[in-house]
């Protein structure tokens, strides 16, 4: 390879050619949909991303994921946020400074995806876009993040825009969670939760 070729490598092409991504669909215009070929490759990629983004060593990521999953399934939000605070404490400050609020969302999405539970980010509804929704076996959590604003403001947005109604068709209780992020501490300051009635 000459310098030009090395400087212009396409990551998706490399991942496809090395078997880390596979083609799962082609639309009528010829656009490809890529995905991981299996769970092992997906987990390996997520582990590497977590280590690169927030410094969670691969050796520690499985234990973290198992603990977070158990906390979610046990409806122990205190334990969930304790783990998340620990993750953010280990994140390099340079990464945070690049994308303050999006940084939190990206890390949380990666972690929750790695857990193997259903997570969706930036979910559009008729009244706006919720930051994150996590579905466990018996509950749905709708999370809204606010940088340097009280957790209650985030929870009020969930109420006002009725994001929770988008999940009622699942027949599970829906819990709104407002999360206050701090640019000073570069971490989660507070969170408040409330079950949203049907």
C-alpha positions in Angstrom: 0.0 0.0 0.0 1.2 3.5 -0.6 0.5 6.3 1.8 -2.7 7.5 -0.1 -4.3 4.0 0.1 -3.5 3.7 3.8 -4.9 7.1 4.6 -8.1 6.4 2.7 -9.1 2.9 3.9 -12.8 2.4 4.4 -13.5 0.8 7.8 -16.7 -0.9 6.7 -14.8 -2.5 3.7 -12.0 -3.8 6.0 -14.5 -5.2 8.5 -16.4 -6.9 5.7 -13.4 -8.4 4.0 -12.0 -9.7 7.3 -15.3 -11.3 8.2 -16.3 -9.0 11.1 -19.3 -7.8 9.1 -21.6 -9.7 6.7 -24.2 -8.6 4.1 -27.7 -9.3 5.4 -29.7 -7.5 2.8 -29.7 -5.5 -0.4 -32.4 -3.0 -1.3 -33.8 -2.2 -4.8 -31.2 0.6 -5.2 -28.3 -1.8 -4.4 -27.6 -0.4 -0.9 -26.2 -3.0 1.4 -27.2 -3.7 5.0 -24.3 -5.0 7.0 -24.5 -6.8 10.4 -22.3 -8.9 12.6 -22.1 -12.5 11.4 -22.7 -13.9 14.9 -23.0 -13.1 18.6 -19.3 -13.7 19.3 -18.2 -11.2 16.7 -20.8 -8.7 17.8 -19.7 -9.0 21.5 -16.1 -8.8 20.5 -16.7 -5.6 18.5 -18.7 -4.0 21.3 -16.0 -4.9 23.8 -13.4 -3.2 21.7 -15.6 -0.1 21.2 -16.2 0.1 25.0 -12.5 -0.1 25.6 -11.6 2.5 23.0 -14.4 4.9 24.0 -14.5 4.7 27.8 -11.5 2.7 28.8 -13.5 -0.4 30.0 -10.9 -3.2 29.6 -12.2 -6.2 27.7 -11.5 -8.4 30.7 -13.9 -6.3 32.8 -16.6 -5.6 30.2 -18.3 -9.1 30.5 -18.7 -8.8 34.3 -19.9 -5.2 33.9 -22.5 -6.3 31.4 -23.7 -9.2 33.5 -24.1 -7.0 36.5 -26.0 -4.3 34.6 -28.3 -6.9 33.0 -29.1 -8.4 36.4 -29.7 -4.9 37.9 -32.1 -4.1 35.0 -34.0 -7.4 35.2 -34.2 -6.9 39.0 -35.5 -3.4 38.6 -32.6 -2.1 40.7 -32.0 1.3 39.1 -29.8 2.4 41.9 -27.3 -0.4 40.9 -27.7 0.4 37.2 -26.7 4.0 37.8 -23.9 3.1 40.2 -22.4 1.0 37.4 -22.9 3.7 34.8 -21.2 6.3 37.1 -18.2 4.0 37.5 -18.0 3.6 33.7 -18.1 7.4 33.1 -15.5 7.9 35.9 -13.0 5.8 33.9 -13.6 7.6 30.6 -10.8 9.7 29.2 -11.7 13.4 29.4 -10.7 14.1 25.8 -13.5 11.8 24.4 -16.0 13.6 26.6 -15.0 17.0 25.4 -15.6 16.1 21.8 -19.3 15.3 22.2 -20.7 16.1 25.7 -24.3 14.9 25.7 -23.9 12.5 22.7 -21.0 10.9 24.5 -23.2 9.7 27.3 -25.8 8.4 24.9 -23.3 6.6 22.8 -21.7 4.9 25.8 -25.1 3.9 27.3 -26.3 2.6 24.0 -23.1 0.5 23.5 -23.3 -0.9 27.1 -27.0 -1.7 26.9 -26.6 -3.3 23.5 -23.7 -5.4 24.9 -26.1 -6.5 27.6 -28.1 -8.3 25.1 -31.3 -6.5 26.1 -33.4 -4.5 23.6 -32.2 -0.9 23.4 -33.2 1.8 21.0 -31.7 5.3 20.9 -33.1 8.5 19.4 -36.5 7.0 19.0 -38.9 9.2 17.0 -42.5 9.6 18.1 -45.3 11.9 17.0 -44.3 14.5 19.7 -40.5 14.4 19.5 -37.5 12.1 19.9 -36.8 10.2 23.1 -33.1 9.6 24.0 -33.2 6.0 24.8 -35.6 3.1 25.5 -34.6 -0.2 27.2 -36.9 -3.2 27.2 -36.4 -5.9 29.7 -38.4 -9.1 30.0 -41.1 -7.4 32.2 -40.7 -3.6 31.9 -39.7 -0.8 29.5 -37.5 2.1 30.7 -37.7 5.4 28.8 -34.6 7.4 29.5 -34.2 11.1 28.8 -30.8 12.8 29.4 -30.2 16.5 30.2 -26.8 18.1 30.3 -26.5 20.6 33.2 -30.3 20.6 33.8 -32.2 18.9 36.7 -33.3 15.3 36.3 -36.8 16.5 36.9 -36.7 18.5 33.6 -35.9 15.3 31.7 -38.6 13.4 33.5 -41.1 16.2 32.8 -40.2 16.0 29.0 -41.1 12.3 29.1 -44.4 13.2 30.7 -45.2 16.2 28.5 -44.3 14.5 25.2 -45.9 11.2 26.4 -43.0 9.1 25.1 -44.2 6.3 27.3 -47.3 5.8 25.2 -45.2 4.5 22.3 -44.5 1.3 24.4 -48.0 0.5 25.8 -48.7 -1.9 22.9 -46.1 -4.3 24.6 -48.4 -4.7 27.6 -45.5 -4.0 30.0 -45.2 -1.3 32.7 -43.3 1.7 31.4 -41.0 3.6 33.7 -39.8 7.1 32.8 -36.3 8.0 33.9 -34.9 11.5 33.9 -31.1 11.7 34.0 -29.1 14.7 35.0 -25.6 14.8 33.4 -23.0 17.3 34.6 -20.4 19.0 32.4 -18.4 19.8 35.6 -18.1 16.3 37.0 -18.4 14.6 33.6 -20.8 12.1 35.1 -24.4 11.3 36.0 -25.3 13.6 38.9 -28.9 12.5 39.6 -31.7 10.5 38.2 -35.4 10.3 39.0 -37.9 7.6 37.9 -41.6 7.3 37.8 -43.9 4.6 36.5 -46.1 5.9 33.7 -49.7 4.9 34.0 -51.8 3.7 31.1 
